[in-house]
Amino acid sequence: MAGELRKTVRDYVSLQRGNTYSGSLVGEPGPALLGLGSIAPGGGFRADHYKTFGGKCPAKLMLVPGDIYVALKGATKDGSMVGSVARLPESVPSGRLTQDTARLDFVERDPEAVSHVYWVLRTPQYRQYCAGRLTGSAAASFSRDDFLSYPIPPLTNTSRTIVRLLDAVEKKIELNRPMSETLEATARVLFQSWFVDFDPVHAKAKGHHPGLPQPRAALFPDSFEDSELGEIPKGWTIGPFGNVVEQLRDQENPLLSPHEVFHHFSIPAFDDGRSPKTEYGESIKSLKSRVQAGVILLSKLNPEIERVWMVDVHPCEHAVCSTEFVVLRALAPFTRSYIYCLACSPVFRQQIEGLVTGTSKSHQRAQVDSILALAVVIPPSSIVPAFDRSAGRLLARTLECRREARTLAALRDTLLPKLVSGKLGVRDVRRHIAEDTT
């Protein structure tokens, strides 16, 4: 057992470095390009942050689901990326290393040992080890030797149980993500069909059945009329976006409540999987906008990036957001589901992109008054409840999936330190399972 305690990453793996690639082929059909952006700071695969590569890919640079890779350098000075590892999920059939990443090639492909090493390299103890060995002034890096020298504790009955649980948690989170995406995409497709493409109206205008139950089909007219936005269904109108939403302007300085727990909805939190960060007021350094239950957050910063957030906030929770977000609430008879799908629709996104001011590419903004003045198609109030009965359920289930993912991630983060310390007994592991799954 003593010999096992002295084992390091080097005893388990060798490293296969990636290399450069042709930028002109990025985005073309092919394997996932596994650069720094595909790894979450601290570890984990970022499903929404990779591109594909359509060029030739040598076999030695390829990854298949289950393979683990590491970032030995970072794009920033803070070093949060350096040493972070990710495991290619089943949902991504293949990947290609870049010059910034390296694959872990295991000496023995024992699934239990592979998972054990992977999760040890996700622990806060390992992150502290990385932080103490950073080099470089412009962009932090981490030597190959330091990475390979990190000690790996032996597998015990307790650590085996923790590793199995961590694997199950990761798998469940991975299953939740495509389910959530599918539910949201379905709601958006329904909105596009009814309120942008006007499919039911086109069908009725041609004398065809619109493919809807009769009560819903009767809500749509059978002809069009001209408007400033082109042809729209007869009886529908054009009005400013501000006629269907109101902006909530309440602000709060969290520093005045230093010991209060806040759910902080920030731009980085949105980009990192739409999961707000839980922080004490003393750590939130600037004035924020209050976030109430039932609102939509719409980013005015760099509007070419779609950042529309249907937040999951309960009335009893204390939540704030970056002032880069506009806090919007639907005006009756419109609903949050309707406003969310409208703000995500391609036509609306194109309109917002045309409002940008500022010369710096990284700090272009759309003015709030201009956003609220954008012309939108306004359907009769009778149609909105019918849409909400379908889309509302889909989007509510999406929020449930994300909430469950946050609960699972909290369980993962609770267990990770125990994997190295060995201070958690098997009974305690089972207790954590019961607490976090009820």
N, C-alpha and C positions, 0 to 999 in steps of 0.2 A: 504493500500500500504506500510505503514511503517513497518508493521509486516513482509511483504514479503521480504523487504530489509534485514531483519535479518536472513533469511533462510540460512542454510549451506548444504553441501553435505549430512550430517547426516539426514536431514529432508526428503531426497529423497531416500536414499539407505542404505542397510546394505552390509557387505562384506562377501563373501564366499572365504576363503583361499584355495589354492591348497595344494598338498603334494608331497612327493617324488614318484619316479617311477623307474621301472627296466630299466637300460640302455641297457640291452641285447635285449629289445623289441623295441628300438627306430629304426625307419626306416621300421618297419613292417607295413603292411596295417592296417589302423585304423584312428581315428580322428587326427586332427592337434594337435601337442604338443605346447601349447601356453606358452612358456617360454619368457625370456627377449629378445631373438633374434627375436621374432615375433612382437615386438613393436618398432617403429621408435623412436629414441631419440626426445623428445618433443611431441610425440603423433602420432598415425596412425599405421595401420596394415602393416607389411612388408611381402608382398606376397611371396617373394623368400627366406625368412629366417626362415622357420619353417620346422620341420620334423614331421613324423607321428609316432603314438604309437600303437603297436599291442597288448597291455595287457588289463586287465580288467579295466574298467573305471566306478567308482561309479557315479550314476546319479547326485549327488550333485556337482561333479567336472566338469560337462560337460557344454559346451556352444553351442548355435545354432546361425545362422546368425542374426545379430542385437544386440547380447549381447555385453556388454562392460566390459573390464577387465583392471586392472592397475598393474604396477610394483611398489612395495613399497620398493624395494631395487635395487641396481645396481651392475654391474660386475666391475666397475671402480671407481676411486676416484673422477672423475670430476662431477659425479652426473647427467649427461645429461639424463640418463634413468629414474632416480627416479621420481615417480609420473606420468610418462607418461602413457597415456591411449590409447587403441585401440578398435575398433569395428569390430567384426568378419563379413567379407563381405559375400555376397550371394554366391560367388564362392567357399567358404569353407563350406561344409555341417555341420561339427561338429568339436568341439575342446575340449581339456582337459587342465585344469589348472595344473601348476607345483607349486613347493614349493616357487617360486619367484613371483607368480602372484595371484591376487584375482579378483573374478567376482563382479560386481556391481549389486546387486539384488534390483530392484526398488520397493518401497512401492506401487506405482500405475504405471501400465504399460501404461501410456499415451504417445503415440509416440512423440508428440510435446515436452513434458517435458523431455523425455529421450534424445532426440536430443539436447535440450537446455543445459542440464547438460553436455553432452558429449562435445559440442563445447566450453562451458565455461572452461572445463578442457583441452582444446587445446590452450587457449589464452596465449600470452606472460605474461600477468599479473599473471596468475596461475603459469607459469614457474618460475617467480621471487619469488613467494611465496614458491615454493618447494625449490629453491636454498637457501633461507634464513633459512631453517629448516632441512638441511641435518645433519646427524650424522654418525659416523663411520670413521675410519682412513684408513683401507685397502680397503673397498668397501662401498660407500655411501648408506645410507638408509633413510627412511622417516617413521615417526610413523603413525600408524593407526589413532590415534586421530587427528594428524595434518591434515591428508588427509580429514577426515570426518568433520573437522572444517572450511574448506574453504567456504567462503560466495558465494552463488549463487544469482545473481541479478534476479529481477522479469522479467517475460516475458512481453514485451511491444509490441506495433504494429511494431516498428522498429526492435526489436530483433527477433520477429517472422519472419519478412521478411528476415533478415540476416540468421537465422537458416535454413529456407527453401532453400535459395540459397546455403548455405554451404552443405546441404544434397545433392542438385542437382549436385554441383561441385564434391563431393566425389563419387557419383554414376557414373558420366561421366568418372572420372579418373579410376574407377574400371572397367568400360566397355572397356576403351581404352587398358588397360593392356593385357587382354586375346586376343584382336584383334591383338595387336602388336606382341604378342608371336606366334599366329597362322600364321601370315604373314611371320615372320622370320623363323619359323619351316618349312614352305612350301618351302622357298628358299633353306634351308639347305638340305631338302629331295631331291630336284631336283639335287643339286650338288652331293649328295651321289650317286644318281642313275646314273648320267652321268659320273662322274669323279672318283668315287671310286669303285662302284659295276659294272660299265660298262654294265648296263642293256640293252641299245639299241644294243650294240655289241653282247652280249650273245644271244639276240633274233634273230638277223640277222644270227649269226653263226649256229643257229638251224633251220634256214629257216623260222622263224616266223616274223611277222610284228612287229616292235618295238613299235607300238602304238603312233607314232609321225607323224605329217604332212610330206608329202613326201619330201619337201625341207630340213627339219631338219633331217629326217631319212637318207637322202643321205649323210649327213656330217659324219656319223659313218661308220667305216669299218665293215667287216663281219668275221674277224678272229683276232687271238691274236699272240703275239710273246713274247719270254722270255726277261726278263730284270733283273737288280740287285734287283728290288723290286717285282719280280715275273712276272706273265703274265700280259701284258698290251696290249691295242688295237694296231693292226698293223699300223705302221707309226707314232705312238706317241713316245715320247722320255722321258728320265729321265735326270733331271738337278737339280742344286741347287736352293733352294728357292730364293736366290739372283738373279736368272735369270728372276724372274717374279715380283719382287718388288725392290725398292730402299729405303735405310734408309735416312731419312732427319735428319741432325745433328745440325740444327740451335738452339742456346740456347739464353735465355734471363734472366736477373735479374730483376724481377718486382719491387724490392725496388728502382731501379733507376727511375721508373715512379710511384711515390707513389700515385698520384691522378688519374691515368689511371684505367679504369674498365677492368678487365680481366675475361674471362671465364676459370675457373681453373678445368682441368680434372685430378682428383687425384684418387688414389686407393680407399679411402673411398667413394668418390663420385660415382665411378663405382659400388661398393658394395651396395650403397644405391639407387639403381634404375637407374643407368646410367644417372644421372642428374648433369652436371657440376655446381660448385658453382660460383656465381658471386661475385667477391671481388675486392677491391682496391689494387693496387700494394703494398702499404705500409703494408698490412697484409699478404703478401706471402713472407716468410722469406728466401727462398733459391733459388738457380739457377734452372731454369726450361727449358724444351724443348718447342720450338715454335710449335704450332699446326695450320696447314694450312687447308683450305677447301679441302675436298676430300680425307683425309688420313684415315688410320686405325691405332689404337693404340693397341699394343700387349704387355702385361705385361711379363717381364722377372722374376718377383718376384713370388716365390712359384707357378711354372707353373702347378702344379696339379690342381690349381683353374683356370678355364677358364675365363680369363679376356681379351676379344677381343672387342674393342670398335670402331664401325663405328660412328665417331663423326659427329655432326650436327653443322657445323661452316660456316658462311657466309664470303666471302672474306674481308668485311669491319670490321669484328669483331677481337678483340684482344684476342687470346686464347693461353694458355700454359698448359703443362701437367707435371706430375711427371716424373723425370728421370728414374723411375722404368718402364716406358712405352718406347717401341721402336716405333718411328714414321715411318710409312711405307706408301709409295705411289706406286700404281700399275704401272708397266712398260708396255707400249703398246706392243701387242694388248690386254693385260689383263686389267681388270677393277676392280674398288673397290669392286663391288659385288662378283666377282670371288675370289679376295684375301680374303675378309671377310669370305666367306664360306669355303675356303681352310684352313684358320687359325683356324676355329672352328671345322673342321672335326675330328672325333675320331682318325684317323690314324695319322694326324699331331700332335694332342694333345699328343698322346703316344710318338711320337718322341721327342717332347720338354721336356716331363717329364724325358726322359732318359739323358738329358743334364745337370741336376742340379748339382751345386757345393755348398759347404758349409755344415757345420755339424748341425747348428741350424735349427730346423724344421720351425721356423717362418721366417727365412731369407735365404731360398734356392733360388738360381737364376740360370737362363740359360744365358750363355754368348751370346752376340749379334752375334759375328762372327760364333759361332756354330749354331745359329738359321738360319742365312742366308745360311749356308752350307748344311742344311738338304736336302736330296734328295727328290724330288717331281716328280710326273708324269706331263708331259707337253703335252697338247693336241695341235693339229693343230690350228693355229690362226683363222681359219674359224668357229670353233665351239663356241668360246668365245662370239662373238656378239649375237649369237642365245640364249645362256644361259642368257646373260645380259638383253635381251629384256624381259624375263620373271622374272628372279630373281631381276633385277634392279628395276622394278616397285614395286615388293613386298617389298623390303627393303626401297625404297623411302617412301612408305606408312607407314612403321614402324617408320621411322624418323618423319613423320608428326604426328603420334599418340603421340609420346614422346614429340614433340614440343607443341602439344595442351595440354598435361598433365602438362607441365611446366607452360604454360600460366594460366591454371586453378588453379594450386597450388599457383601462384603469386596472383591471385584474392582472393583465400582463405586466404592467409597470410595478405593481405591488410584489409580484413573484420574482421578477428578474434579480433584484439584489440578493434574494435568498439563495439563488442558484450557486453563487460563489461563497456566501457566508456559511451556508449549511445550517442556519439557525431555525429553519422552519421544518417542523415534523410533518409526517404524512397526514396525521389527523388535522393539522392546521391547514394543509393544502386543501383537504376535502371541505373544511369549514369555509375557506375562501370561495370554493366552487359554489357551495350552497348559498352563500351571501350574495354572490355576484350574478347568480342565474335565477334568482327569485324575484 
